[in-house]
Amino acid sequence: MTKPHFIKYLNLTLMVAFPIAWFSPLLTTGLLPPSYLPVWLGGNTLFEPTTLTVISGIQKLLETDILLTLVVTFFALVAPLLKCVGMALIHFNLLTDAAQPVITTLGKLAMAEVFILAIYIVIAKGIGFGFGQIEVAWGLYLFTAAVVTSLGISLVAKRTS
């Protein structure tokens, strides 16, 4: 059975979508909603929220634990991109289908971080702290869509091989 033609190019778009998602805002956190001072007082923002990205999280982790930073970097950055590259090589007949199980395992490793992030959001929003706020930003949706699309491509490739 042949693979659908559009899957090749959808997979190639993931090689662009993942790096964009790594630098895009995932969450915005703050103790209180931002307040803006009048212009005549300087126009500054009080209680400015913090924007979290995958890269900023890795940088923050690097300050405390180098080994954990390497593990997270592999799962968050390297595994998803290696999976996309491997799938592209298979789709363009530059790698045999025998490599499919290795690429599927890489995809499962990359998917784990979405679940970890979801747990943090549920804990922070569901249980709550009684103060502060967490807002989901557009990058979280882009990142999740890229991971789920990658999973879908793997399923279609496995079914058609």
C-alpha positions in Angstrom: 0.0 0.0 0.0 1.4 3.4 -0.9 1.7 6.3 1.5 -0.5 9.4 0.9 1.6 12.0 -1.0 0.7 14.9 1.3 2.1 13.2 4.4 5.7 13.7 3.1 5.2 17.5 2.9 3.2 17.7 6.1 6.1 16.0 7.9 8.5 18.6 6.3 6.4 21.4 7.7 6.9 20.0 11.2 10.7 20.6 10.8 9.7 24.3 10.7 6.8 24.2 13.2 8.8 22.6 16.0 11.6 25.3 16.2 8.9 28.0 16.0 7.0 26.3 18.9 10.2 26.1 21.0 10.5 29.9 21.0 6.8 30.8 21.1 5.1 31.6 24.4 3.5 28.6 26.0 2.3 30.1 29.3 2.0 33.5 30.9 2.2 33.5 34.6 1.8 36.3 37.1 1.0 36.9 40.8 -1.6 39.5 40.0 -3.1 40.9 36.7 -0.8 43.5 35.2 -1.5 47.1 36.2 -0.3 50.0 34.1 0.8 53.3 35.6 -0.4 56.5 33.9 2.0 58.0 31.4 2.7 60.9 33.8 4.0 58.4 36.3 6.3 56.7 33.8 3.8 54.4 32.1 5.5 51.3 33.6 3.8 48.0 34.2 3.3 46.7 37.7 3.1 42.9 38.3 4.4 42.2 34.8 3.6 38.6 33.9 6.3 36.1 33.0 6.1 34.4 29.6 7.4 30.8 29.5 8.8 29.1 26.4 10.4 25.7 25.9 13.8 27.5 25.4 13.4 29.7 28.5 12.4 26.7 30.6 15.6 24.9 29.5 17.7 28.0 30.2 16.2 28.3 33.7 16.8 24.6 34.3 20.4 25.0 33.2 21.0 27.3 36.1 20.2 24.5 38.6 20.8 21.1 37.1 22.9 20.4 34.1 22.1 16.6 33.8 18.4 17.2 33.9 18.8 20.0 31.3 20.5 17.5 29.0 17.6 15.0 29.5 14.9 17.6 28.9 16.7 19.0 25.9 16.8 15.5 24.3 13.1 14.9 24.9 12.0 18.4 24.0 14.2 19.4 21.1 16.3 16.5 19.8 13.8 13.6 19.8 10.9 15.4 17.9 13.3 16.7 15.3 15.1 13.4 14.8 11.7 11.7 14.4 10.7 14.2 11.7 14.0 13.8 9.9 13.8 10.0 10.1 10.2 10.0 8.8 11.3 12.3 5.9 14.1 9.9 5.0 11.7 7.0 5.0 9.0 9.0 3.0 11.6 9.9 0.3 13.0 6.4 0.2 16.4 7.3 1.6 15.9 5.0 4.6 14.3 1.6 4.8 11.1 0.9 6.6 13.1 -1.2 9.0 13.9 2.0 10.9 10.3 2.7 11.6 10.2 1.1 15.1 13.2 3.3 16.2 11.4 6.4 14.9 8.2 5.5 16.6 10.1 5.2 19.9 11.5 8.6 19.4 8.0 9.9 18.9 6.8 8.4 22.1 9.7 10.0 24.0 8.9 13.4 22.5 5.2 13.0 23.4 6.0 12.6 27.1 6.7 16.3 27.6 3.2 17.4 26.4 1.7 15.3 29.2 4.1 16.7 31.8 3.1 20.3 30.7 -0.6 19.3 30.9 -0.1 18.0 34.4 1.4 21.3 35.5 -1.5 23.3 34.0 -4.0 21.1 35.6 -2.3 21.4 39.0 -1.9 25.1 38.7 -5.4 25.9 37.3 -7.4 23.0 38.8 -6.1 22.9 42.3 -4.9 26.5 42.3 -2.8 28.3 44.8 -5.5 30.8 45.8 -3.5 33.6 44.2 -1.8 34.3 40.9 -2.9 33.5 37.4 -1.8 31.2 34.5 -2.8 31.9 31.0 -2.3 29.5 28.1 -0.6 31.2 25.2 -0.7 30.4 21.5 2.6 28.6 21.4 1.2 25.8 23.6 -1.4 25.1 20.9 1.2 25.2 18.2 3.5 22.9 20.1 0.7 20.4 20.9 -0.5 20.5 17.3 3.0 19.7 16.0 3.4 16.8 18.4 -0.1 15.4 17.6 0.5 15.9 13.9 3.8 14.0 14.1 2.0 11.2 15.9 -0.7 11.1 13.2 2.0 10.9 10.5 3.6 8.0 12.3 0.3 6.2 12.5 -0.5 6.7 8.9 3.0 5.6 7.9 2.7 2.5 10.1 -0.7 1.6 8.7 0.3 2.0 5.0 3.6 0.1 5.3 
